[in-house]
Amino acid sequence: MVNVFLCRHGEASFDAPNDRLRPLTETGIANTKQCVSEMEAVLKGVVTQIWSSDLLRAQQTAESFAEALEIEVTVQTFLRPDSDPARVVKKLADCSENESVLVVAHMPLLGDLLSLLLDGNLYTPYNFQTSEVVHLQGELVATGLMERVAFS
């Protein structure tokens, strides 16, 4: 069984020289810490990899999870807001069935990626809130073959 956790970065400031360097706001940091605290028991011992976009706000969010889970973050340039969700599916499909990945990225990529993994199309993108995590599970990572898992 493959587990994929999709996480949108925390709330980010617009006070930055460019989009790549937008840091988390104080609210974004607090909300991310709360999310990590709530999710730690679910993720610890399950997540084997953390992938983050190369944009600062995603890296800061991923580092909060990495610290709690004691896992290194791997920065992936294919996780930018305007990246192709089909490419992300292919990269996730390369993971073995015993691996579980926490993907920290952006909208609209995450909304499109969730739609592709669940429904097999891009017609129903999900509107992720900041610092939100969605858990998907399946026999393999493939378009339309994953199922959403409710957190208990």
Secondary structure, 3 states (H helix, E strand, C coil): CEEEEEEECCCECCCCCCHHHCCECHHHHHHHHHHHHHHHHHHCCCCCEEEECCCHHHHHHHHHHHHHHCCCEEECHHHCCCCCHHHHHHHHHCCCCCCEEEEEECCCHHHHHHHHHHHCCCCCCCCCCCCCEEEEEECCCCCCCCEEECCC
